[in-house]
Amino acid sequence: MILIFSAPSGSGKSTLVHYLLSQRSDLEFSVSCTTRAPRGKEQNGIDYYFISDTEFEQLIREDAFIEYENVYAGTYYGTLKREIERIESKGCHAVFDVDVKGGMNLKRIFGDRALSVFVAPPSISELEKRLILRATDAPEKIRERVLKAEEELKEQTNFDLVIVNDDLHKAQTELLHKVNAFLSSPKAN
């Protein structure tokens, strides 16, 4: 089974994904590729595969991606087919942390095998505050992310589940309950 997490940048999606991974040993994080530079303490091969535009475009030509997007001008993100193969060979369920378009693409590809989760901030102003406090982006980049978030929030109805991350403990509890139910359903076995 596949778990897909999407959200506007700063919604707390990665925090919820890391929590979920710590709660279930049968889940494995699918490492995406990106052409952007690492932020903060991100590590190559753990958080993302950080590659050049040239390498990414070569992988596109080789049909190595399940899906990919040019998310921000000049910045690619993509899901490698070999990541699914790696995870399934371990007998685990794949967990994706992807942008909103990527999440909708993956849901279309995997259908009922996937639970798509949209993590929403309590408000745009709270999201902007989180991005500022994160201190990983310049002010113009934060503004770009906020404008993109306003558009992405319109897509939340295209997901199976919406988690509003206004209280982290509550969001974690709700998420774990819903994921446990999904993975114990007859279609998961």
C-alpha positions, -999 to +999 in steps of 0.1 A: +000+000+000+010+036-006+007+066+017+009+100+000+015+132+020+011+166+003+008+201+017+019+237+012+054+243+024+054+250+061+022+231+070+041+205+091+039+177+066+074+164+071+070+165+109+038+143+106+055+119+082+085+115+106+061+108+135+042+082+115+074+065+104+085+063+141+052+046+150+051+018+124+080-005+114+062-016+082+065+019+067+094+031+046+101+066+034+104+070-004+133+094-011+124+119-039+148+136-063+152+173-065+173+198-082+171+223-054+199+228-028+196+211+006+180+232+033+190+232+069+202+198+080+188+179+050+210+150+038+215+135+004+200+101+001+179+105+033+157+136+028+162+138-010+185+128-037+200+162-045+210+161-082+217+186-110+193+197-137+213+177-162+211+145-141+173+150-136+167+156-173+187+124-181+165+104-157+134+119-175+148+106-208+154+072-192+118+071-180+131+065-144+103+085-127+068+075-117+060+112-117+079+144-117+071+181-116+088+215-122+074+228-089+090+262-086+105+278-116+136+259-124+133+233-096+124+197-104+110+172-079+103+136-088+096+101-076+119+073-089+104+040-099+134+022-082+123+037-048+090+018-050+109-014-060+133-009-031+105-005-006+083-033-018+113-057-019+115-051+019+078-059+024+070-024+035+044+002+026+058+033+008+054+067+023+057+097+000+062+133+010+055+152-022+042+185-035+004+188-041+006+181-079+028+151-073+004+138-047-025+140-070-005+123-098+005+095-074-031+090-063-042+087-100-014+062-106-020+040-075-057+045-071-072+024-042-038+011-032-030+047-020-043+069+008-037+105-001-033+129+028-034+167+025-018+185+055-034+219+059-021+248+080-047+265+103-044+296+082-023+313+055-010+338+081+001+310+104+018+293+075+037+325+067+047+328+103+060+292+103+080+298+071+096+329+086+105+310+119+119+281+099+145+307+087+156+286+056+143+309+029+148+346+018+118+369+022+110+368-015+110+330-015+087+330+015+063+352-004+065+329-034+057+299-011+027+317+005+013+326-029+017+290-040+001+277-008-030+298-015-034+279-048-025+245-033-051+248-006-078+248-033-067+213-042-073+197-008-107+183-019-088+160-043-073+141-014-087+112+006-080+128+040-073+164+051-055+169+084-055+205+097-022+208+116-033+234+142-024+212+172+005+188+165-005+161+191-041+161+178-029+159+142-005+130+150-033+111+168-058+115+140-032+106+114-021+075+131-057+063+136-066+069+100-034+052+086-039+022+109-075+018+096-064+021+060-036-004+064-058-029+082-085-027+056-092-058+034-077-041+003-043-038+022-041-076+027 
